[in-house]
Amino acid sequence: MRRLAWGLALAFSVAACGAPPLDLVHVKAISSDSQEPVPCAVYFDGERQDDLSGQPLVTPVSIAISFRPDPTGVHDSAGVKISVFPMISVDGKWKLPSEGTGDPAPGFRFDRHAERLMRRSDARTQLFILLPNGDGRWYELPSRGASISAGS
Amino acid sequence: MGSNRFRAAGALLVAALAAACSSSDVAIVIKSDPAGATVYVDGERAGADGDTFALHFGGDSRRKVHVQLCLRGREPAEAMWELVEVPSPDGRGVREKTFRLERVR
C-alpha cells in the first residue's frame, strides 16, 4: 500500500513537471505626458487576450501567463512577447480602432514602447509608457510572428 | 556538546541569511536629463529624479529590476538591471545613474 502511494505521488510529480506553470502578470499602460492610464488590448506572442465572452481584456489587467519556448520564432528564449495596443472609446465602450470604418486613429502610438519580451525572472507588473499619437497614424494590430509596423 | 553544535549551526544560518538579504538590496540615485522625470520601479511609481531608490533583487541571481522614466514631451527611458549590472558606486560610495530623455520626434 505504501509503495502504491509513493508511486502515485511520483506520477503526479512527473505530470506536474510536464505542464508549463502559470504565473500572473499585471499589465498596465500609461500616457508618457499625463501619466494617466491608457486602456489597451493585450497580446501575448501576437495572440490577443480575451475574456470569456471573446472581448479583449483591457488594461490595467492581471492575466495568467505561461513561459515556454516561443512558438512563433520571433524570440528564442523562454519568454513571452507582450504587446499593448491602444483602444478607442465608441459609445462608452472600449474597442480596437478599425481603419476605414470612420473610427478615429488610436490616441497613442503603437511603437517600440508598446512591446516587450518578458522573461520568467522579470517583475510581475509590466508597465508600458505610451507616447501620444499626435499625427493620427494608423498601426497594424499585432499578430503571431509579426513585429511592430507603422501604417500611414 | 550536541546543543552547542546546534546553536552554532543556527547562528551560522542566521548570519548567512542576513548577509544574503543585505546583499540583494541596492540603493541608487536616479536622475534625468532634463530634470523632472517621474521614476517607476518594477512597474510602480516610485518617485522623481534625484531621489534615492532601493532596488530589491531578492535571492534570484537572474532577477532583473525594471527602471522606467517618463517626462512630458520626451521619449520614455528605461533600464533592466540584474544585480551585477547596477552602476557601480563612485569615489564617495554613491551609486548614481542619469538617464537622458530624448525629445519626442
Contacts between the chains, C-beta under 8 A, distances in Angstrom:
chain1	res1	chain2	res2	distance
A	26	B	43	7.1
A	28	B	43	6.3
A	30	B	70	7.6
A	32	B	70	4.6
A	32	B	71	7.5
A	32	B	72	7.2
A	32	B	74	7.4
A	32	B	75	7.8
A	32	B	76	5.4
A	32	B	104	7.9
A	33	B	72	4.6
A	33	B	73	7.1
A	34	B	72	7.9
A	35	B	38	6.3
A	35	B	45	7.9
A	35	B	70	6.6
A	113	B	75	7.8
A	113	B	76	5.7
A	119	B	64	7.6
A	121	B	60	5.9
A	121	B	62	4.3
A	121	B	63	5.1
A	121	B	64	6.0
A	122	B	64	5.6
A	122	B	66	6.8
A	122	B	80	7.5
A	123	B	42	3.8
A	123	B	43	5.8
A	123	B	64	7.6
A	123	B	65	7.2
A	123	B	66	5.4
A	125	B	42	5.9
A	125	B	43	3.2
A	125	B	44	6.4
A	126	B	43	5.9
A	127	B	40	5.7
A	127	B	43	3.8
A	127	B	44	7.7
A	127	B	66	7.8
A	127	B	68	6.2
A	129	B	40	7.7
A	129	B	68	6.0
A	129	B	70	4.7
A	129	B	76	4.0
A	131	B	75	7.2
A	131	B	76	7.6
A	131	B	104	5.9
